[in-house]
Structures are given as structure tokens and as C-alpha cells.
Amino acid sequence: MAKKKHVHHGGAWKVAYADFVTAMMALFLVLWLTSQDQKIKEAIERSFKNPFSSLTKDSTGLIPNKDSQAVRSDKGNFDSASVVELNMLRKLSEDLLKAFQQEKDEEESPVKIDMNPEGLRVNIFDKGHKPIFETQSAEFTTYGRWVFSTLAWQVSRFPKNFLLELEGHTESGHPSKSDNYGDWELTADRANAARRLLEEHGVKASQIRKVAGYADTHPLQNVDTSDESNRRVTLLLRTGSHID
């Protein structure tokens, strides 16, 4: 009897199947990209042209930021944020701007909002004519409570996407409240008071990753250290990690 020959077809079909799957993935990616809005398309285009630059063009704020410079940080990089998180940051920035639009004069606004490689930075200013805190105190004014509760309401809509850092700052040259209570204690207490108020109005405690006071050691860029605009609380929203 003649023996039957076994025909070996090899793995050619696997190569063909892999090519088919790759082509389908490319098709779905193109379809997804074409369905996005123009801002996301521009961000993706910039990331391909220069993957080490910020995905955003300019800072966004109620107070102009002509001299601002993007700063990288080893604790978080906006370049690595997903497109979804980037879109959320843009949405949050726009909503915050709308929430504080009641201030007709930009210089009167209590906040300045910047998008940079670190994430979304919100500076809340304690101005003399419209204070956020009582003088030399970590107690909020009525206006200050409104500002931070408004911020909390906006931020708490994204509990799984952003980590928060709070920093207290002040200007130089003013007298301390007492020998045992100077700028370091004041700025740390104000940052912590901001944390408590944010949590009271919906921000999750697990989102808070840093609360610190810097006294007068971190003035704003190109601003005199004694200028009252240095008296502020900074809220930084970082992207990346998800919170349970």
C-alpha cells in the first residue's frame, strides 16, 4: 500500500492574519482621530512633531501670562497625559474661567489658570481689596469660602483623573503675627485650610498628595518679592494616576 504524504502548510496564515489585524487597528485609529475635535487633533500633531514639548500652545488664564514658561517636573509630566485626560483638563480650565467670569476686569479676578507640563495650575490670590483670608490668618473670608467652594465643585467632578497639590505662599517684608507664628506657619496653615474646605465640598481626601507652605521663598516670576500678588494659594492638578 502506498503511504499518504502529509502536506505541511506552514505558518503563512498566521502572518496574513497578523497583517489583517494590524490593518484593522490602523483603520480604527484613523477613524477615531478623524472624529476628535480640532483641539485634540492639534495636540496630537504637536506631540508627533516634538514629543518632548508641551501639548498645549499657551497658558490659559483670566490674568495674562505673557512671561510664563513651561516647567518640567520629575513628579508629573503633562506630555505623558492621555488624550482623554488632556481633554478633561481643557474642559475643567474652560469651566473655571466661566465660573469666575463675574469679574469683568481681569486684574480683579481671584484666580489665574495655566496649563503646563505639570498639569493645570490654579493660583488663588489673596488681594488686599478683596481678601481670601482674614489678615495674617488662615481663616477664610466669606468671599474666600465662595472662591474655594466653587473650585471644589468643579474639581470634584473628576475624582478618578487628577491628583491635587496645595501650596501656600506670601510676600516678603510684612511683620509676623508673633515671634512663634511667622510666614512659614501662616502659608502652611492656609494651604491646609484650603485642603479642608475642598474636602468639605466634594474633593476626595485620597486625591490630595501634598500640602505645603513656602513662606516668601517662591515669588511669582518677574514680580517683586514684596508685591501682594505673591500672597496666594496654588492648586496644582496632576494627571496620570487613577484613584480608587
SULKAPE-V182311 format. One record per residue. N is the residue number from 1. BURIAL is 1 if it has 9 or more other C-alpha atoms within 8 Angstrom, else 0. Layout:
BEGIN
N|BURIAL  N|BURIAL
END
This chain:
BEGIN
1|0  2|0  3|0  4|0  5|0  6|0  7|0  8|0  9|0  10|0  11|0  12|0  13|0  14|0  15|0  16|0  17|0  18|0  19|0  20|0  21|0  22|0  23|0  24|0  25|0  26|0  27|0  28|0  29|0  30|0  31|0  32|0  33|0  34|0  35|0  36|0  37|0  38|0  39|0  40|1  41|1  42|0  43|1  44|1  45|0  46|1  47|1  48|0  49|0  50|0  51|0  52|0  53|0  54|1  55|1  56|0  57|0  58|0  59|1  60|1  61|1  62|1  63|1  64|0  65|0  66|0  67|0  68|0  69|0  70|0  71|0  72|0  73|0  74|0  75|0  76|1  77|1  78|1  79|1  80|0  81|1  82|0  83|0  84|0  85|1  86|1  87|1  88|0  89|1  90|0  91|0  92|1  93|1  94|0  95|1  96|1  97|1  98|0  99|0  100|1  101|0  102|0  103|0  104|0  105|0  106|0  107|0  108|0  109|1  110|1  111|1  112|1  113|1  114|1  115|1  116|1  117|1  118|1  119|1  120|1  121|1  122|1  123|1  124|1  125|1  126|1  127|1  128|0  129|0  130|0  131|1  132|1  133|1  134|1  135|0  136|0  137|0  138|1  139|0  140|1  141|1  142|0  143|1  144|1  145|1  146|0  147|1  148|1  149|1  150|1  151|1  152|1  153|1  154|1  155|1  156|1  157|0  158|0  159|1  160|0  161|1  162|1  163|1  164|1  165|1  166|1  167|1  168|1  169|1  170|1  171|1  172|0  173|0  174|0  175|0  176|1  177|0  178|0  179|0  180|0  181|1  182|1  183|1  184|1  185|1  186|1  187|1  188|1  189|1  190|1  191|1  192|1  193|1  194|1  195|1  196|0  197|1  198|1  199|1  200|0  201|1  202|1  203|1  204|1  205|0  206|0  207|1  208|1  209|0  210|0  211|1  212|1  213|1  214|1  215|1  216|1  217|0  218|0  219|1  220|1  221|0  222|0  223|0  224|0  225|1  226|0  227|1  228|1  229|1  230|1  231|1  232|1  233|1  234|1  235|1  236|1  237|1  238|1  239|1  240|1  241|0  242|0  243|0  244|0
END
